[in-house]
Amino acid sequence: MEDFDKCLIGRQPILDRREQVCAYELLFRSPGALTARIDDHSRATARVILNTLSGFGVQEILGGQRGFINVEQDLLMSESLELLPRDAVGIELLEDLHVTPELVERCRYLKEKGFYLILDDHQFEPRFTPLYPLIDLVKVDLFLTPVAQLAPMVRQLRAYPFKLLAEKVETRDEFKQCFDMGFDLFQGYYFAKPSIMEKQRIDGSATALLKMLNLLMEDAEIEELEDCLKHCPGMTYSLLLLVNSVGMGTRKKITSVRHAMNLIGRRQLKRWVQLALFASADERGLENPMVDMAAVRGGMMEQLARIHPQTRKIPEIADQAFMAGILSLLEWIYAVSMETVVKDLNLSDEVAEALLQRNGILGKMLLCVEAMEQMDFKGAWPQLEALGFTPDQVLDAQCKSYMWKSGMG
């Protein structure tokens, strides 16, 4: 099998007007394509996409949301495109396409077949007029058209029935201006990049969650855990929602907090508490894009730790890796230093070293996962390769982490 049959996946959340995750943009990159020239790029892209989706399944990667995939003109005109699951995939037509009668007819055919068509990095131009009635969504790039210059173009685009997405939203002010102009969807590092997330103080709910996490790490008796939950009604309610939504393999009526805790088990309860630290800071709960990011980061760390030669034989390392992934984002949500997090939770040396200095095997894995979140494949792949991971192992770890997050929703 050639290198470009294997790939890394970039996945950036797309939010609706409630700031909840409603779709993802997917970026596929083969390790070979990072350093080598591939002459038939469209063919390589098609093979990577199809192999990934067929090998792991759309549900595992997208969790029931729609995925947007960039498609060049050659691939758009190819019959292989029709192998993609039309109910789960949105086709992004790149900005440099040539609007010909053949292309318009092809888009009309795909639209009739049920495909969701998107114009990427778009600026209003009369030459696109024949295409506009066939388009479901137009993505407006704020780098190409700054917010201050958007209003006239938005008025022109609103003459057509498609939805509008503001892309490369970097600040809260940009989001609010686009929201007020009537944009339907939003995408950008404002929602997914930790360094620009708004911080807030740890409130009572988060304090209770931290206490609960500490009790779980100390292997406290179930009576102590139950008492901690009972003193936080919001946390109790969230736990009951989780048990009823994740699919615990039971149809029994939940009779008590202890019953719910026994059903979910300590390991899943610990992971729920870690995710709830992010959800508690925001009324969007588990649909908060930061929760999505934390869950996938933790899951990816866990999967990599399970297969690395230095860590796979250590029984507790997978849980430690998961915790390092989750907690690495905590200081970007709350006004609390990582030093305080490490001290208060009495973390192991391996986890503490990873969180504070990105050192040790877990720290190196964390650096790789962070690079992949930013779609920095050129930076991530050499590090992953140096750790001894193969493309198949990395792709498998990614898909399993996406699947775990899907199960938490």
C-alpha positions as a Markdown table, in Angstrom:
| # | Residue | x | y | z |
|---|---|---|---|---|
| 1 | Met | 0.0 | 0.0 | 0.0 |
| 2 | Glu | 1.4 | 3.4 | -0.9 |
| 3 | Asp | 2.1 | 6.1 | 1.7 |
| 4 | Phe | -0.8 | 8.3 | 0.6 |
| 5 | Asp | -3.3 | 5.5 | 1.3 |
| 6 | Lys | -2.6 | 6.4 | 5.0 |
| 7 | Cys | -3.3 | 9.7 | 6.5 |
| 8 | Leu | -3.7 | 12.1 | 9.4 |
| 9 | Ile | -7.0 | 13.8 | 10.0 |
| 10 | Gly | -7.5 | 17.5 | 10.9 |
| 11 | Arg | -10.9 | 18.2 | 12.3 |
| 12 | Gln | -12.1 | 21.7 | 13.1 |
| 13 | Pro | -15.6 | 22.3 | 14.7 |
| 14 | Ile | -18.2 | 24.4 | 12.9 |
| 15 | Leu | -20.7 | 26.1 | 15.2 |
| 16 | Asp | -24.3 | 27.3 | 14.8 |
| 17 | Arg | -25.7 | 30.6 | 16.2 |
| 18 | Arg | -26.1 | 29.0 | 19.7 |
| 19 | Glu | -22.3 | 28.3 | 19.5 |
| 20 | Gln | -22.9 | 24.6 | 19.6 |
| 21 | Val | -20.9 | 22.2 | 17.4 |
| 22 | Cys | -23.0 | 21.2 | 14.3 |
| 23 | Ala | -20.4 | 20.1 | 11.8 |
| 24 | Tyr | -16.7 | 19.6 | 11.2 |
| 25 | Glu | -14.3 | 20.6 | 8.5 |
| 26 | Leu | -12.1 | 17.6 | 7.7 |
| 27 | Leu | -8.6 | 17.9 | 6.3 |
| 28 | Phe | -6.8 | 14.8 | 5.2 |
| 29 | Arg | -3.0 | 14.7 | 4.8 |
| 30 | Ser | -0.9 | 11.7 | 4.0 |
| 31 | Pro | 2.5 | 11.5 | 5.6 |
| 32 | Gly | 4.1 | 11.0 | 2.2 |
| 33 | Ala | 2.4 | 14.1 | 0.9 |
| 34 | Leu | 4.1 | 16.2 | 3.6 |
| 35 | Thr | 7.5 | 15.7 | 2.1 |
| 36 | Ala | 7.0 | 14.2 | -1.3 |
| 37 | Arg | 5.4 | 15.5 | -4.5 |
| 38 | Ile | 2.3 | 13.7 | -5.6 |
| 39 | Asp | 1.6 | 14.3 | -9.3 |
| 40 | Asp | -2.0 | 13.3 | -9.3 |
| 41 | His | -3.2 | 15.2 | -6.2 |
| 42 | Ser | -6.9 | 14.7 | -6.8 |
| 43 | Arg | -6.5 | 11.0 | -7.2 |
| 44 | Ala | -4.4 | 10.8 | -4.0 |
| 45 | Thr | -6.9 | 12.9 | -2.1 |
| 46 | Ala | -9.8 | 10.7 | -3.2 |
| 47 | Arg | -8.0 | 7.5 | -2.2 |
| 48 | Val | -7.1 | 9.0 | 1.2 |
| 49 | Ile | -10.7 | 10.1 | 1.9 |
| 50 | Leu | -12.3 | 7.0 | 0.7 |
| 51 | Asn | -9.9 | 4.7 | 2.5 |
| 52 | Thr | -10.4 | 6.6 | 5.7 |
| 53 | Leu | -14.2 | 6.8 | 5.6 |
| 54 | Ser | -14.6 | 3.2 | 4.5 |
| 55 | Gly | -12.0 | 1.9 | 6.9 |
| 56 | Phe | -13.2 | 3.6 | 10.0 |
| 57 | Gly | -16.7 | 4.8 | 9.3 |
| 58 | Val | -18.2 | 8.2 | 9.1 |
| 59 | Gln | -20.0 | 7.8 | 12.4 |
| 60 | Glu | -16.7 | 7.2 | 14.2 |
| 61 | Ile | -15.1 | 10.3 | 12.8 |
| 62 | Leu | -18.0 | 12.7 | 12.8 |
| 63 | Gly | -20.3 | 11.4 | 15.6 |
| 64 | Gly | -23.5 | 12.1 | 13.7 |
| 65 | Gln | -22.5 | 15.6 | 12.5 |
| 66 | Arg | -21.8 | 16.5 | 8.9 |
| 67 | Gly | -18.2 | 16.7 | 7.7 |
| 68 | Phe | -17.1 | 19.2 | 5.1 |
| 69 | Ile | -14.3 | 18.0 | 2.7 |
| 70 | Asn | -12.4 | 20.2 | 0.2 |
| 71 | Val | -12.7 | 18.9 | -3.4 |
| 72 | Glu | -10.7 | 20.1 | -6.4 |
| 73 | Gln | -12.3 | 20.4 | -9.8 |
| 74 | Asp | -10.9 | 17.2 | -11.2 |
| 75 | Leu | -12.2 | 15.2 | -8.3 |
| 76 | Leu | -15.5 | 17.0 | -8.4 |
| 77 | Met | -16.0 | 15.8 | -12.0 |
| 78 | Ser | -15.0 | 12.2 | -11.2 |
| 79 | Glu | -17.5 | 9.4 | -10.6 |
| 80 | Ser | -15.5 | 8.3 | -7.5 |
| 81 | Leu | -16.9 | 11.3 | -5.7 |
| 82 | Glu | -20.3 | 9.6 | -5.7 |
| 83 | Leu | -18.9 | 6.9 | -3.3 |
| 84 | Leu | -18.9 | 9.4 | -0.5 |
| 85 | Pro | -21.9 | 9.2 | 1.9 |
| 86 | Arg | -24.1 | 12.1 | 0.7 |
| 87 | Asp | -26.1 | 12.4 | 3.9 |
| 88 | Ala | -22.9 | 12.8 | 6.1 |
| 89 | Val | -20.5 | 14.7 | 3.8 |
| 90 | Gly | -20.5 | 18.3 | 2.5 |
| 91 | Ile | -18.5 | 19.0 | -0.6 |
| 92 | Glu | -16.5 | 22.2 | -0.5 |
| 93 | Leu | -15.8 | 23.6 | -4.0 |
| 94 | Leu | -12.5 | 25.5 | -3.9 |
| 95 | Glu | -12.3 | 29.2 | -4.8 |
| 96 | Asp | -10.2 | 28.7 | -7.9 |
| 97 | Leu | -12.7 | 26.5 | -9.8 |
| 98 | His | -13.7 | 27.5 | -13.3 |
| 99 | Val | -17.4 | 28.0 | -13.7 |
| 100 | Thr | -18.2 | 26.3 | -17.0 |
| 101 | Pro | -21.5 | 24.9 | -18.3 |
| 102 | Glu | -20.1 | 21.4 | -17.6 |
| 103 | Leu | -19.3 | 22.3 | -14.0 |
| 104 | Val | -22.8 | 23.8 | -13.4 |
| 105 | Glu | -24.4 | 20.7 | -14.9 |
| 106 | Arg | -22.2 | 18.5 | -12.7 |
| 107 | Cys | -23.3 | 20.4 | -9.6 |
| 108 | Arg | -26.9 | 20.2 | -10.6 |
| 109 | Tyr | -26.5 | 16.4 | -10.9 |
| 110 | Leu | -24.9 | 16.1 | -7.5 |
| 111 | Lys | -27.5 | 18.3 | -5.9 |
| 112 | Glu | -30.3 | 16.1 | -7.4 |
| 113 | Lys | -28.5 | 13.1 | -5.9 |
| 114 | Gly | -28.7 | 14.7 | -2.5 |
| 115 | Phe | -25.2 | 16.1 | -2.0 |
| 116 | Tyr | -24.6 | 19.1 | 0.2 |
| 117 | Leu | -22.7 | 21.7 | -1.9 |
| 118 | Ile | -20.5 | 24.5 | -0.4 |
| 119 | Leu | -18.5 | 27.3 | -1.9 |
| 120 | Asp | -15.2 | 27.7 | 0.0 |
| 121 | Asp | -13.3 | 31.0 | 0.7 |
| 122 | His | -15.9 | 32.8 | -1.3 |
| 123 | Gln | -16.3 | 36.4 | -2.4 |
| 124 | Phe | -19.4 | 37.5 | -4.4 |
| 125 | Glu | -18.7 | 37.5 | -8.2 |
| 126 | Pro | -21.2 | 37.6 | -11.1 |
| 127 | Arg | -19.5 | 34.6 | -12.8 |
| 128 | Phe | -20.8 | 32.4 | -10.0 |
| 129 | Thr | -24.5 | 33.4 | -10.6 |
| 130 | Pro | -25.3 | 30.1 | -12.5 |
| 131 | Leu | -24.0 | 28.1 | -9.5 |
| 132 | Tyr | -25.6 | 30.1 | -6.7 |
| 133 | Pro | -29.1 | 28.4 | -6.9 |
| 134 | Leu | -27.5 | 25.0 | -6.5 |
| 135 | Ile | -25.4 | 25.9 | -3.4 |
| 136 | Asp | -26.4 | 25.0 | 0.2 |
| 137 | Leu | -23.7 | 27.0 | 2.0 |
| 138 | Val | -21.2 | 29.8 | 1.3 |
| 139 | Lys | -18.1 | 30.1 | 3.4 |
| 140 | Val | -16.8 | 33.7 | 3.7 |
| 141 | Asp | -13.2 | 34.0 | 4.7 |
| 142 | Leu | -12.6 | 36.9 | 7.0 |
| 143 | Phe | -8.9 | 37.1 | 6.0 |
| 144 | Leu | -10.0 | 37.7 | 2.4 |
| 145 | Thr | -12.9 | 39.9 | 3.3 |
| 146 | Pro | -12.4 | 41.7 | 6.6 |
| 147 | Val | -15.5 | 42.2 | 8.8 |
| 148 | Ala | -15.5 | 46.0 | 8.1 |
| 149 | Gln | -16.0 | 45.3 | 4.4 |
| 150 | Leu | -18.6 | 42.5 | 4.7 |
| 151 | Ala | -21.9 | 44.2 | 4.8 |
| 152 | Pro | -22.3 | 45.0 | 1.1 |
| 153 | Met | -21.3 | 41.5 | 0.0 |
| 154 | Val | -23.6 | 39.9 | 2.6 |
| 155 | Arg | -26.5 | 41.9 | 1.1 |
| 156 | Gln | -25.6 | 40.6 | -2.4 |
| 157 | Leu | -25.3 | 37.0 | -1.2 |
| 158 | Arg | -28.6 | 37.2 | 0.7 |
| 159 | Ala | -30.4 | 37.3 | -2.6 |
| 160 | Tyr | -29.9 | 33.6 | -2.7 |
| 161 | Pro | -31.3 | 30.8 | -0.5 |
| 162 | Phe | -28.0 | 29.4 | 0.8 |
| 163 | Lys | -26.7 | 29.8 | 4.3 |
| 164 | Leu | -23.7 | 31.8 | 5.2 |
| 165 | Leu | -20.7 | 30.7 | 7.2 |
| 166 | Ala | -18.1 | 33.1 | 8.6 |
| 167 | Glu | -14.7 | 31.4 | 8.4 |
| 168 | Lys | -11.4 | 32.3 | 10.2 |
| 169 | Val | -13.2 | 33.9 | 13.1 |
| 170 | Glu | -10.4 | 34.9 | 15.4 |
| 171 | Thr | -11.9 | 37.2 | 18.0 |
| 172 | Arg | -15.1 | 37.7 | 20.0 |
| 173 | Asp | -15.7 | 41.0 | 18.3 |
| 174 | Glu | -15.6 | 39.4 | 14.9 |
| 175 | Phe | -18.0 | 36.7 | 16.0 |
| 176 | Lys | -20.5 | 39.3 | 17.3 |
| 177 | Gln | -20.3 | 41.4 | 14.2 |
| 178 | Cys | -20.9 | 38.4 | 11.9 |
| 179 | Phe | -23.7 | 37.2 | 14.2 |
| 180 | Asp | -25.4 | 40.6 | 13.9 |
| 181 | Met | -25.1 | 40.5 | 10.1 |
| 182 | Gly | -27.1 | 37.3 | 10.1 |
| 183 | Phe | -24.4 | 34.6 | 9.5 |
| 184 | Asp | -25.8 | 31.2 | 10.2 |
| 185 | Leu | -22.6 | 29.2 | 11.0 |
| 186 | Phe | -19.1 | 30.1 | 12.3 |
| 187 | Gln | -15.7 | 28.5 | 12.1 |
| 188 | Gly | -12.3 | 29.6 | 13.4 |
| 189 | Tyr | -9.7 | 29.5 | 16.1 |
| 190 | Tyr | -11.7 | 31.8 | 18.3 |
| 191 | Phe | -13.8 | 28.7 | 19.1 |
| 192 | Ala | -11.1 | 26.1 | 19.2 |
| 193 | Lys | -7.7 | 27.7 | 19.9 |
| 194 | Pro | -6.9 | 27.7 | 23.7 |
| 195 | Ser | -4.8 | 30.8 | 23.6 |
| 196 | Ile | -7.7 | 33.0 | 22.9 |
| 197 | Met | -10.4 | 31.4 | 25.0 |
| 198 | Glu | -12.0 | 33.7 | 27.6 |
| 199 | Lys | -11.0 | 32.7 | 31.1 |
| 200 | Gln | -13.3 | 32.7 | 34.1 |
| 201 | Arg | -12.9 | 32.0 | 37.8 |
| 202 | Ile | -13.6 | 28.6 | 39.1 |
| 203 | Asp | -17.2 | 28.7 | 40.5 |
| 204 | Gly | -18.9 | 26.5 | 43.0 |
| 205 | Ser | -19.8 | 23.8 | 40.5 |
| 206 | Ala | -16.2 | 23.6 | 39.2 |
| 207 | Thr | -14.9 | 23.4 | 42.7 |
| 208 | Ala | -17.2 | 20.5 | 43.5 |
| 209 | Leu | -16.0 | 18.8 | 40.3 |
| 210 | Leu | -12.3 | 19.2 | 41.3 |
| 211 | Lys | -13.1 | 17.8 | 44.7 |
| 212 | Met | -14.9 | 14.8 | 43.0 |
| 213 | Leu | -11.9 | 14.2 | 40.7 |
| 214 | Asn | -9.6 | 14.2 | 43.7 |
| 215 | Leu | -11.7 | 11.7 | 45.5 |
| 216 | Leu | -11.8 | 9.4 | 42.4 |
| 217 | Met | -8.0 | 9.6 | 42.1 |
| 218 | Glu | -7.6 | 8.7 | 45.8 |
| 219 | Asp | -10.0 | 5.7 | 45.2 |
| 220 | Ala | -12.4 | 7.0 | 47.8 |
| 221 | Glu | -15.3 | 4.9 | 49.0 |
| 222 | Ile | -18.5 | 5.2 | 47.1 |
| 223 | Glu | -20.2 | 6.8 | 50.1 |
| 224 | Glu | -17.8 | 9.8 | 49.9 |
| 225 | Leu | -18.4 | 10.1 | 46.2 |
| 226 | Glu | -22.1 | 10.0 | 46.6 |
| 227 | Asp | -22.0 | 12.6 | 49.4 |
| 228 | Cys | -19.9 | 14.9 | 47.1 |
| 229 | Leu | -22.4 | 14.6 | 44.3 |
| 230 | Lys | -25.4 | 15.2 | 46.6 |
| 231 | His | -24.0 | 18.5 | 47.6 |
| 232 | Cys | -24.0 | 19.7 | 44.0 |
| 233 | Pro | -27.5 | 19.4 | 42.4 |
| 234 | Gly | -26.2 | 20.5 | 39.0 |
| 235 | Met | -23.6 | 17.8 | 39.0 |
| 236 | Thr | -26.1 | 15.2 | 40.1 |
| 237 | Tyr | -28.4 | 16.2 | 37.3 |
| 238 | Ser | -25.6 | 16.1 | 34.7 |
| 239 | Leu | -24.6 | 12.6 | 35.9 |
| 240 | Leu | -28.1 | 11.3 | 35.5 |
| 241 | Leu | -28.3 | 12.8 | 32.0 |
| 242 | Leu | -25.0 | 11.1 | 31.1 |
| 243 | Val | -26.1 | 7.7 | 32.3 |
| 244 | Asn | -29.3 | 8.0 | 30.2 |
| 245 | Ser | -27.6 | 9.3 | 27.0 |
| 246 | Val | -24.3 | 7.4 | 26.6 |
| 247 | Gly | -25.9 | 4.0 | 26.3 |
| 248 | Met | -25.0 | 2.1 | 29.4 |
| 249 | Gly | -26.6 | -1.1 | 28.2 |
| 250 | Thr | -29.6 | -1.0 | 30.5 |
| 251 | Arg | -33.2 | 0.0 | 30.3 |
| 252 | Lys | -33.6 | 0.0 | 34.1 |
| 253 | Lys | -35.0 | 3.1 | 35.7 |
| 254 | Ile | -32.3 | 5.0 | 37.6 |
| 255 | Thr | -33.3 | 4.8 | 41.3 |
| 256 | Ser | -30.5 | 6.8 | 43.0 |
| 257 | Val | -27.3 | 8.6 | 42.6 |
| 258 | Arg | -25.4 | 5.5 | 43.8 |
| 259 | His | -27.3 | 3.4 | 41.2 |
| 260 | Ala | -26.2 | 5.8 | 38.5 |
| 261 | Met | -22.6 | 5.7 | 39.7 |
| 262 | Asn | -22.5 | 1.9 | 39.8 |
| 263 | Leu | -23.9 | 1.8 | 36.2 |
| 264 | Ile | -21.3 | 4.1 | 34.8 |
| 265 | Gly | -18.4 | 2.7 | 36.7 |
| 266 | Arg | -15.5 | 4.6 | 38.3 |
| 267 | Arg | -13.3 | 4.8 | 35.2 |
| 268 | Gln | -16.1 | 6.4 | 33.1 |
| 269 | Leu | -17.1 | 8.6 | 36.0 |
| 270 | Lys | -13.6 | 9.9 | 36.3 |
| 271 | Arg | -13.6 | 10.8 | 32.6 |
| 272 | Trp | -17.0 | 12.4 | 32.8 |
| 273 | Val | -15.9 | 14.6 | 35.7 |
| 274 | Gln | -12.8 | 15.7 | 33.7 |
| 275 | Leu | -15.0 | 16.7 | 30.7 |
| 276 | Ala | -17.6 | 18.3 | 33.0 |
| 277 | Leu | -15.0 | 20.7 | 34.2 |
| 278 | Phe | -15.2 | 22.3 | 30.8 |
| 279 | Ala | -18.9 | 21.9 | 30.3 |
| 280 | Ser | -19.6 | 23.5 | 33.7 |
| 281 | Ala | -18.0 | 26.7 | 32.5 |
| 282 | Asp | -20.5 | 27.1 | 29.7 |
| 283 | Glu | -24.2 | 26.6 | 29.3 |
| 284 | Arg | -23.6 | 24.7 | 26.1 |
| 285 | Gly | -22.5 | 21.7 | 28.2 |
| 286 | Leu | -21.0 | 18.8 | 26.2 |
| 287 | Glu | -21.7 | 20.7 | 22.9 |
| 288 | Asn | -19.1 | 23.4 | 24.0 |
| 289 | Pro | -16.3 | 23.2 | 21.3 |
| 290 | Met | -13.8 | 23.3 | 24.1 |
| 291 | Val | -15.3 | 20.1 | 25.6 |
| 292 | Asp | -15.1 | 18.6 | 22.1 |
| 293 | Met | -11.4 | 19.5 | 21.9 |
| 294 | Ala | -10.6 | 18.3 | 25.4 |
| 295 | Ala | -12.4 | 14.9 | 24.9 |
| 296 | Val | -10.6 | 14.2 | 21.6 |
| 297 | Arg | -7.2 | 15.3 | 23.0 |
| 298 | Gly | -7.6 | 13.0 | 26.0 |
| 299 | Gly | -8.8 | 10.1 | 23.9 |
| 300 | Met | -5.9 | 10.5 | 21.4 |
| 301 | Met | -3.4 | 10.6 | 24.3 |
| 302 | Glu | -4.9 | 7.4 | 25.7 |
| 303 | Gln | -4.8 | 5.6 | 22.4 |
| 304 | Leu | -1.2 | 6.5 | 21.8 |
| 305 | Ala | -0.1 | 5.5 | 25.3 |
| 306 | Arg | -1.7 | 2.1 | 24.8 |
| 307 | Ile | 0.5 | 1.3 | 21.8 |
| 308 | His | 3.8 | 3.0 | 22.5 |
| 309 | Pro | 6.6 | 0.5 | 23.4 |
| 310 | Gln | 7.6 | 2.4 | 26.5 |
| 311 | Thr | 4.1 | 2.7 | 27.9 |
| 312 | Arg | 1.8 | 0.0 | 26.6 |
| 313 | Lys | 2.9 | -2.5 | 29.4 |
| 314 | Ile | 2.2 | -0.1 | 32.2 |
| 315 | Pro | -1.4 | -0.8 | 33.4 |
| 316 | Glu | -2.3 | 2.7 | 34.6 |
| 317 | Ile | -0.6 | 4.7 | 31.8 |
| 318 | Ala | -3.6 | 5.0 | 29.5 |
| 319 | Asp | -5.6 | 6.7 | 32.3 |
| 320 | Gln | -2.7 | 8.9 | 33.1 |
| 321 | Ala | -2.3 | 9.9 | 29.4 |
| 322 | Phe | -6.0 | 10.6 | 29.1 |
| 323 | Met | -5.8 | 12.8 | 32.2 |
| 324 | Ala | -2.8 | 14.7 | 30.9 |
| 325 | Gly | -4.7 | 15.4 | 27.7 |
| 326 | Ile | -7.8 | 16.7 | 29.4 |
| 327 | Leu | -6.1 | 18.7 | 32.1 |
| 328 | Ser | -3.7 | 20.4 | 29.7 |
| 329 | Leu | -6.6 | 22.6 | 28.5 |
| 330 | Leu | -8.0 | 23.4 | 32.0 |
| 331 | Glu | -6.0 | 26.6 | 32.6 |
| 332 | Trp | -7.3 | 28.0 | 29.3 |
| 333 | Ile | -10.9 | 27.8 | 30.6 |
| 334 | Tyr | -10.4 | 28.9 | 34.2 |
| 335 | Ala | -8.1 | 31.6 | 35.7 |
| 336 | Val | -5.9 | 29.0 | 37.4 |
| 337 | Ser | -2.3 | 28.1 | 36.8 |
| 338 | Met | -1.2 | 24.6 | 35.7 |
| 339 | Glu | 1.1 | 24.6 | 38.7 |
| 340 | Thr | -2.0 | 24.9 | 40.9 |
| 341 | Val | -3.9 | 22.2 | 39.0 |
| 342 | Val | -0.9 | 19.8 | 39.4 |
| 343 | Lys | -0.5 | 20.6 | 43.1 |
| 344 | Asp | -4.2 | 20.4 | 44.1 |
| 345 | Leu | -4.8 | 17.1 | 42.3 |
| 346 | Asn | -1.6 | 15.5 | 43.5 |
| 347 | Leu | -0.8 | 14.1 | 40.1 |
| 348 | Ser | 1.8 | 11.5 | 39.3 |
| 349 | Asp | 5.3 | 12.7 | 38.3 |
| 350 | Glu | 4.7 | 11.5 | 34.7 |
| 351 | Val | 1.5 | 13.5 | 34.3 |
| 352 | Ala | 2.9 | 16.6 | 36.1 |
| 353 | Glu | 6.1 | 16.6 | 33.9 |
| 354 | Ala | 3.9 | 16.4 | 30.8 |
| 355 | Leu | 1.6 | 19.2 | 31.9 |
| 356 | Leu | 4.2 | 21.6 | 33.3 |
| 357 | Gln | 7.1 | 21.1 | 30.8 |
| 358 | Arg | 5.9 | 18.9 | 28.0 |
| 359 | Asn | 8.7 | 16.5 | 29.0 |
| 360 | Gly | 8.8 | 12.7 | 29.3 |
| 361 | Ile | 7.0 | 10.4 | 26.9 |
| 362 | Leu | 3.6 | 11.8 | 27.8 |
| 363 | Gly | 4.8 | 15.3 | 27.2 |
| 364 | Lys | 6.1 | 14.4 | 23.8 |
| 365 | Met | 2.8 | 12.8 | 22.9 |
| 366 | Leu | 1.0 | 15.9 | 24.1 |
| 367 | Leu | 3.1 | 18.1 | 21.9 |
| 368 | Cys | 2.2 | 16.0 | 18.9 |
| 369 | Val | -1.5 | 16.0 | 19.6 |
| 370 | Glu | -1.5 | 19.8 | 20.1 |
| 371 | Ala | 0.2 | 20.2 | 16.7 |
| 372 | Met | -2.4 | 18.0 | 15.0 |
| 373 | Glu | -5.2 | 20.1 | 16.6 |
| 374 | Gln | -3.8 | 23.1 | 14.8 |
| 375 | Met | -3.6 | 21.1 | 11.6 |
| 376 | Asp | 0.2 | 21.5 | 11.7 |
| 377 | Phe | 0.8 | 18.1 | 10.1 |
| 378 | Lys | 4.4 | 19.1 | 9.0 |
| 379 | Gly | 5.2 | 19.7 | 12.6 |
| 380 | Ala | 3.4 | 16.8 | 14.1 |
| 381 | Trp | 4.4 | 14.0 | 11.8 |
| 382 | Pro | 8.2 | 14.0 | 12.4 |
| 383 | Gln | 7.5 | 14.0 | 16.1 |
| 384 | Leu | 5.1 | 11.1 | 15.9 |
| 385 | Glu | 7.6 | 9.3 | 13.6 |
| 386 | Ala | 10.4 | 9.9 | 16.1 |
| 387 | Leu | 8.2 | 8.3 | 18.8 |
| 388 | Gly | 7.9 | 5.2 | 16.7 |
| 389 | Phe | 4.3 | 5.5 | 15.5 |
| 390 | Thr | 3.2 | 4.3 | 12.1 |
| 391 | Pro | 0.6 | 6.2 | 10.0 |
| 392 | Asp | -1.9 | 3.3 | 10.5 |
| 393 | Gln | -1.4 | 3.6 | 14.3 |
| 394 | Val | -1.9 | 7.3 | 14.4 |
| 395 | Leu | -5.0 | 7.2 | 12.2 |
| 396 | Asp | -6.5 | 4.4 | 14.3 |
| 397 | Ala | -5.8 | 6.4 | 17.5 |
| 398 | Gln | -7.5 | 9.5 | 15.9 |
| 399 | Cys | -10.6 | 7.6 | 14.9 |
| 400 | Lys | -11.0 | 5.9 | 18.3 |
| 401 | Ser | -10.7 | 9.2 | 20.1 |
| 402 | Tyr | -13.4 | 10.7 | 17.8 |
| 403 | Met | -15.5 | 7.6 | 18.5 |
| 404 | Trp | -15.2 | 8.0 | 22.3 |
| 405 | Lys | -16.2 | 11.7 | 22.1 |
| 406 | Ser | -19.2 | 10.7 | 20.0 |
| 407 | Gly | -20.3 | 8.3 | 22.7 |
| 408 | Met | -20.2 | 11.0 | 25.3 |
| 409 | Gly | -22.7 | 13.3 | 23.5 |
